[in-house]
Amino acid sequence: MAITVSVLGSGSRGNATFIKSDRVRLLLDAGMSRKELAKRLESIGEDPDGIDAVLVTHEHGDHSCGLKTLLKDVPVQAFLTWGTIRALQAEEYELEGSRIVPIQPGIPFTVGDLEIFPFPVPHDAKEPVAFSVSCEGLKVTQLTDIGFMPDIVAERLRGSQILILESNHDLEMLRVGPYPWSLKQRLMGRYGHLSNTAVSRFIREQYDGTAEHVLLAHLSSKNNHPEIAKQEAFRALRDRGLNTTRLSVTSQDEPTVPIHL
């Protein structure tokens, strides 16, 4: 086994992804309570206290609200950009047995046998990043909370065996839905969230087609539906002739079945 991945939960009520190599267990985001993180880790057979590191994409609560308690309870390292550290006032999280480690977008770093590459993304946060995690020639990339897909970001996804990709909203459901117009504009804007249509366009025009697994993530509970998101991405994959790609949708409420590569 080189790497194991499970999206513990993804959506506006909390985000966290578990990634394990032979030497390291890490969380990508900690947007749930310590109790909920423990419950979900246990449900996939993992030790809730066995986390070595946490990567935080940005300061929004659905990605960071569990960080402080996790640092207090478990001797982990947390890797954040300076913008995220300042936005969270995370200097105050520096507790005995834990460390906040500043990172720079575009500068790779290692944690045990994992090479991690943080890259900047367009989102309405102070210094947001997405992460690619590589081990023994395998690459996992998670990209959520991004308003549009610049070519330079699409380039960072190339070569991923597992691609976790935001498919936040159906444009028509959002337009006619209950949100106030200001929030609709934010979600559809260049610093908001990717729509199903944007994901379909990415697959048709920018995607390199190498991922064995594509997981659609961060779906809105009010402005999307798993089958709508999946069908739109499926049609784009089919049009590209990528019929062997394993396409699935993550859940807000339970972990995905672990993928072992």
C-alpha positions in Angstrom: 0.0 0.0 0.0 1.3 3.4 -0.9 -1.6 5.7 -0.1 -5.2 5.6 1.3 -7.8 8.4 0.9 -11.2 9.0 2.4 -13.2 12.2 2.2 -14.6 12.3 5.8 -17.1 14.9 4.8 -17.5 17.7 2.3 -19.9 20.7 2.2 -20.8 23.9 3.9 -21.3 22.1 7.3 -17.7 20.8 7.4 -14.8 19.5 5.4 -12.0 17.1 6.1 -10.2 14.5 4.0 -8.0 11.7 5.5 -4.8 10.7 3.6 -2.5 7.9 4.8 0.8 6.6 3.6 3.0 4.0 5.2 4.5 6.6 7.5 2.1 9.5 7.8 -1.6 10.1 8.6 -2.9 13.5 7.8 -6.0 15.5 7.5 -6.6 17.9 4.7 -8.8 20.6 6.4 -10.3 20.2 9.8 -13.8 21.8 9.4 -15.6 19.5 12.0 -15.6 19.2 15.7 -13.0 17.0 17.3 -15.8 14.6 18.3 -17.1 14.4 14.8 -13.7 13.9 13.3 -13.0 11.1 15.7 -16.3 9.4 14.9 -15.7 9.5 11.2 -12.1 8.3 11.5 -13.3 5.4 13.6 -16.0 4.5 11.1 -13.3 3.9 8.5 -11.1 1.9 10.9 -8.6 4.6 11.8 -7.3 5.8 15.1 -8.8 9.2 15.9 -5.7 10.1 17.8 -3.3 8.9 15.2 -3.1 12.0 13.1 0.4 13.4 12.4 -0.4 16.5 10.4 -3.2 18.8 9.3 -3.2 20.9 6.1 -5.6 23.9 6.1 -6.7 25.4 2.8 -8.1 28.7 4.2 -9.7 30.2 7.3 -13.4 29.7 6.6 -15.0 27.8 9.5 -16.2 24.8 7.4 -12.5 24.1 6.8 -10.9 25.2 10.0 -13.2 25.1 13.0 -11.9 21.9 14.4 -8.2 22.9 14.2 -7.7 24.5 17.6 -9.2 21.6 19.6 -7.3 19.1 17.5 -4.0 20.9 18.2 -4.9 20.9 21.9 -5.7 17.1 22.0 -3.2 15.6 19.6 0.5 16.4 19.0 0.2 17.3 15.4 1.8 19.8 13.1 -0.6 22.2 11.2 0.5 23.7 7.9 -1.1 27.0 6.9 -0.2 30.0 4.8 0.6 33.2 6.6 -2.6 34.7 5.4 -4.6 31.9 6.9 -2.6 32.0 10.1 -3.3 35.7 10.5 -7.0 35.3 9.6 -7.4 32.6 12.2 -5.1 34.3 14.7 -3.5 30.9 14.8 -0.4 32.2 16.6 -2.6 31.7 19.7 -3.0 28.0 18.9 0.6 27.4 19.7 0.2 24.8 22.5 2.5 22.4 24.1 3.0 19.4 21.9 1.8 21.1 18.7 3.2 23.4 16.0 1.9 25.8 13.5 4.1 25.6 10.4 3.8 28.5 7.9 3.9 27.5 4.2 4.1 29.5 1.0 1.9 28.9 -2.0 4.0 27.4 -4.8 6.7 26.0 -2.5 6.6 22.3 -1.9 7.4 20.7 1.5 7.6 17.2 2.9 5.9 15.4 5.8 7.4 12.0 6.3 7.2 10.2 3.0 4.7 12.6 1.5 5.6 15.5 -0.8 3.0 18.3 -0.5 2.5 21.1 -3.0 0.3 24.0 -2.0 -0.9 26.2 -4.9 -2.9 29.4 -4.8 -6.6 29.4 -5.9 -9.1 32.2 -6.5 -11.5 32.3 -3.5 -12.7 35.0 -1.1 -10.2 34.2 1.7 -7.0 35.8 2.8 -4.4 33.5 1.2 -6.2 30.3 0.1 -4.5 27.3 -1.3 -5.3 23.8 -2.6 -3.0 20.9 -2.1 -1.5 18.0 -4.1 -0.1 15.2 -2.0 2.4 12.7 -3.6 3.9 9.5 -2.5 5.9 6.9 -4.4 4.8 8.3 -7.8 1.1 8.5 -6.8 -0.6 11.9 -6.6 -3.8 13.0 -4.9 -5.2 16.5 -5.5 -8.1 18.2 -3.8 -9.5 21.3 -5.3 -12.5 23.0 -3.6 -13.5 26.5 -2.8 -12.5 28.0 -6.1 -14.5 30.5 -8.2 -13.2 29.6 -11.6 -10.6 27.3 -13.2 -7.5 29.3 -14.5 -5.2 27.3 -16.8 -2.4 27.5 -14.2 -4.7 25.8 -11.6 -5.8 23.2 -14.1 -2.1 22.5 -14.8 -1.6 21.6 -11.1 -4.2 18.9 -11.3 -2.3 17.0 -14.1 -1.0 13.6 -13.2 -3.4 13.0 -10.3 -4.5 9.4 -9.7 -7.2 10.7 -7.3 -8.8 14.0 -8.0 -11.3 15.5 -5.5 -13.0 18.3 -7.3 -15.6 20.9 -6.2 -19.0 20.7 -7.9 -20.9 23.0 -5.7 -24.0 24.1 -7.4 -26.3 23.7 -10.3 -26.6 27.1 -11.9 -30.4 27.0 -12.5 -31.1 25.6 -9.0 -29.0 28.4 -7.5 -30.7 31.1 -9.6 -34.2 30.1 -8.6 -33.3 29.0 -5.1 -33.9 30.6 -1.7 -30.6 32.4 -1.2 -30.5 36.3 -1.3 -29.1 37.8 -4.5 -25.9 39.0 -2.9 -25.1 35.4 -1.8 -26.0 34.0 -5.2 -23.6 36.6 -6.8 -20.8 35.5 -4.4 -21.3 31.8 -5.1 -21.3 32.4 -8.9 -18.5 34.9 -8.9 -14.8 34.5 -9.7 -13.9 34.1 -6.0 -16.8 31.8 -5.1 -17.5 28.1 -5.9 -17.4 25.9 -9.0 -20.7 25.0 -10.6 -21.5 21.6 -12.2 -21.3 23.4 -15.5 -17.8 24.7 -14.8 -16.7 21.2 -13.8 -18.1 19.8 -17.1 -16.2 22.5 -19.0 -13.0 21.7 -17.2 -13.3 18.0 -18.0 -13.9 18.7 -21.7 -11.3 21.4 -22.2 -8.6 21.3 -19.5 -8.5 17.9 -17.8 -5.6 15.5 -18.7 -7.8 12.4 -18.2 -5.3 10.6 -16.0 -7.2 10.1 -12.7 -8.4 6.7 -11.8 -10.9 8.2 -9.3 -12.7 11.5 -9.6 -14.7 12.5 -6.5 -17.1 15.4 -6.8 -17.1 17.4 -3.6 -18.5 20.4 -1.6 -22.0 20.0 -3.1 -24.6 22.5 -1.9 -27.5 20.9 -0.1 -29.9 23.5 -1.3 -28.6 24.3 -4.8 -27.4 21.0 -6.1 -28.3 17.3 -6.1 -25.7 14.4 -6.2 -27.3 12.8 -9.3 -27.4 16.1 -11.2 -23.7 16.8 -10.4 -22.7 13.2 -11.2 -24.6 13.0 -14.5 -23.2 16.3 -15.8 -19.6 15.2 -15.0 -20.3 11.7 -16.4 -21.5 13.1 -19.7 -18.3 15.2 -20.0 -16.1 12.1 -19.2 -18.0 10.1 -21.8 -17.6 12.8 -24.4 -13.9 12.6 -23.8 -13.9 8.8 -24.1 -12.9 8.4 -20.5 -15.1 5.4 -19.7 -12.9 3.7 -17.1 -12.8 6.7 -14.7 -14.4 5.9 -11.4 -16.7 8.8 -10.7 -18.3 9.3 -7.3 -19.9 12.0 -5.2 -18.8 12.8 -1.6 -21.2 13.3 1.2 -21.6 15.9 3.9 -22.8 13.3 6.4 -20.5 10.3 6.1 -17.0 9.3 4.8 -16.4 7.9 1.4 -15.2 4.3 1.2 -11.4 4.5 1.5 -9.5 4.3 -1.8 -6.3 2.3 -1.7 -3.6 2.9 -4.3 
